[in-house]
Amino acid sequence: MLSAIRNTLRVPAASVARLFQTSAPQATEKFDHKRIPLEDEGVQGEKLIDLDAVLKTKHNLFPTLESDNLLVGGTLYKDLPICNVRVTSNNTVFSVTDATGTVKIIRSCGMEGFKNTKKGTNIAAQTTAIAIAMRAIDRGYRAIRVRVRGLGPGRLAAIKGLQMGGLDVVSITDNTHISWNPPRPRKARRL
């Protein structure tokens, strides 16, 4: 077979042997799985949507007493669906409810495939927010209210992800619980 190819192509045997090389190309760098990612590495499109500029242009982004009777896209503000975002240091959980509080969609970073400590990152929160935004758009939701509860790295990334997913964020409410009677501090260390 090689002699037939060599005769028809009239090329040296060494170059014919190179044509049939089956080994995979060797990578010059090894991928380090234990490397800690940079602060904003892997956050797709986070730079595209500047939430600070949106906050400056929309003076009425935070709800007031008069905002219940406002019309948003033909729907009353009080009838808009609510996206509840529960942020902890270990995970971010999203749930979309209708105006009465019935849960329609629920997703978390663990359900999106992130495991262990990666669930608590801003990248995981943003990816999950984009996924839940697409599910909400499939159900017919366009404009939503956002209610954020808790402290963690995914707070701002979750809201940006909802916007990147195509939802119109009408208002943002911080619903973080504050303990007015915190637990007793540890005793002083003796030296």
C-alpha positions in Angstrom: 0.0 0.0 0.0 2.8 2.5 0.9 4.6 1.6 -2.3 1.4 2.4 -4.3 1.1 5.8 -2.6 4.8 6.5 -3.0 4.6 5.7 -6.8 1.5 7.9 -7.4 2.7 10.8 -5.4 6.4 10.5 -6.2 7.5 11.7 -2.7 10.2 10.3 -0.4 9.1 7.6 2.0 9.9 9.7 5.1 7.3 12.3 4.2 4.6 9.6 3.5 5.2 8.2 7.0 4.6 11.6 8.4 1.2 11.8 6.7 -0.1 8.9 8.7 1.0 10.0 12.1 -1.6 9.1 14.7 -0.2 10.5 18.0 -1.9 13.5 19.5 0.0 16.8 19.6 1.8 17.3 22.9 0.7 20.3 25.1 3.5 22.7 26.0 1.9 23.7 29.3 0.3 21.4 31.9 -3.1 22.5 33.2 -2.9 23.0 37.0 -6.1 21.9 38.6 -5.0 23.1 42.0 -4.4 26.7 40.9 -6.7 29.3 42.5 -8.4 31.4 39.8 -7.9 35.1 39.6 -10.4 37.5 41.1 -12.5 38.0 37.9 -11.3 35.0 35.8 -14.1 33.2 33.9 -16.9 35.7 34.6 -18.4 36.0 31.1 -19.7 39.4 30.3 -19.4 40.8 33.8 -17.6 43.8 32.3 -20.4 44.3 29.7 -23.1 45.2 32.1 -22.1 47.9 34.6 -24.6 47.7 37.4 -23.3 50.9 39.0 -24.2 52.9 35.9 -27.7 51.4 35.9 -28.1 52.3 39.6 -27.1 55.9 38.8 -29.4 56.3 35.8 -32.5 54.7 37.5 -33.2 56.8 40.5 -36.3 54.7 41.4 -34.6 51.3 41.3 -35.2 50.8 45.0 -38.9 50.4 45.8 -40.8 53.0 47.8 -44.3 53.1 49.2 -45.7 54.6 45.9 -44.1 51.9 43.7 -46.9 49.3 44.2 -49.2 51.2 41.7 -46.6 51.8 39.0 -47.0 50.1 35.6 -44.0 48.1 34.4 -44.5 46.7 30.9 -48.3 46.7 31.3 -48.2 44.9 34.7 -48.6 46.5 38.1 -45.4 46.5 40.2 -47.1 44.5 43.0 -48.1 41.8 40.5 -44.5 41.3 39.1 -42.8 38.0 39.9 -40.1 38.0 42.5 -36.6 36.4 42.2 -35.4 35.5 45.7 -31.6 35.2 45.9 -30.2 33.6 49.1 -26.5 34.1 49.3 -24.2 32.4 51.7 -20.5 31.9 51.7 -20.9 28.3 50.6 -23.8 28.5 48.0 -26.2 30.7 46.2 -29.9 29.7 45.9 -32.3 31.3 43.4 -36.1 30.9 43.5 -38.6 32.7 41.2 -42.1 33.1 42.7 -45.2 34.8 41.5 -46.6 37.8 43.3 -48.5 35.7 45.8 -45.3 33.8 46.8 -45.9 30.5 45.0 -42.5 29.0 44.0 -42.3 28.5 40.2 -38.6 27.8 39.6 -35.7 27.0 41.9 -32.0 26.5 41.1 -28.8 26.5 43.1 -25.1 26.5 42.2 -25.0 22.8 43.2 -27.8 22.0 40.8 -25.9 23.7 38.0 -22.9 21.3 38.5 -20.6 23.2 40.8 -19.2 21.2 43.6 -17.7 21.8 47.0 -16.0 25.3 47.4 -16.7 26.3 43.8 -20.4 26.6 44.8 -19.6 29.7 46.8 -17.9 31.7 44.0 -19.2 34.6 42.1 -18.7 32.7 38.8 -21.1 30.0 40.0 -23.7 32.6 41.1 -23.5 34.3 37.8 -23.8 31.1 35.8 -26.8 30.0 37.9 -28.4 33.4 37.5 -28.1 33.2 33.7 -29.6 29.7 33.8 -32.6 30.7 35.9 -33.1 33.8 33.8 -33.5 31.6 30.7 -36.0 29.3 32.5 -38.0 32.4 33.6 -38.1 33.8 30.1 -39.3 30.4 28.8 -42.2 30.7 31.3 -43.0 34.2 30.0 -41.5 36.4 32.7 -39.7 39.5 31.3 -39.6 42.0 34.2 -38.9 40.8 37.8 -38.3 42.2 41.2 -35.1 40.9 43.0 -34.9 40.2 46.7 -31.4 39.5 48.0 -30.8 37.9 51.4 -27.5 37.1 53.0 -23.8 38.0 52.6 -21.4 36.3 50.3 -19.3 36.6 47.1 -22.3 36.0 44.8 -24.4 39.0 45.7 -23.6 41.3 42.9 -22.8 38.6 40.4 -26.2 37.1 40.8 -28.0 40.4 39.9 -25.6 40.9 36.9 -26.3 37.3 35.8 -30.1 37.9 35.8 -29.6 41.0 33.6 -27.2 39.1 31.3 -29.8 36.3 31.0 -32.3 38.8 29.5 -34.5 39.7 32.4 -35.4 43.3 33.2 -34.6 43.9 36.9 -37.2 46.4 38.0 -36.1 46.7 41.7 -33.6 45.4 44.1 -34.5 44.8 47.8 -32.0 43.8 50.4 -33.8 41.4 52.8 -30.7 40.3 54.9 -31.6 39.3 58.4 -30.0 41.4 61.2 -29.5 39.8 64.6 -30.3 42.4 67.2 -29.5 39.9 70.0 -26.2 38.3 68.8 -24.7 35.3 70.5 -22.4 35.9 73.5 -18.8 36.4 72.4 -16.1 33.9 73.4 -14.3 34.4 76.6 -11.0 36.3 76.6 -7.9 34.3 76.0 -5.6 34.0 78.9 -1.9 34.6 78.3 
